[in-house]
Amino acid sequence: MRNCLRDLRKERGITQAVLADAIEVSRQTINAVEADKYDPSLPMAYRLAAFFDVAVEDLFYNPFRES
């Protein structure tokens, strides 16, 4: 699932490990989500959005919604 997680994380100067600890997942999970190799669960998506104080829709691209 396409997302802007890497951009948000880097803008804030946060490492993958720090983000992973904050939302209680492994660093490898963050890496996989950023690389579009893993689709996060809905609870994880909400935790990520809350961490960055953005809407889930602003973090993840919805391929079923017209631009």
Secondary structure, 3 states (H helix, E strand, C coil): CCECHHHHHHHCCCCHHHHHHHHCCCHHHHHHHHCCCCCCCHHHHHHHHHHHCCCHHHHECCCCCCC
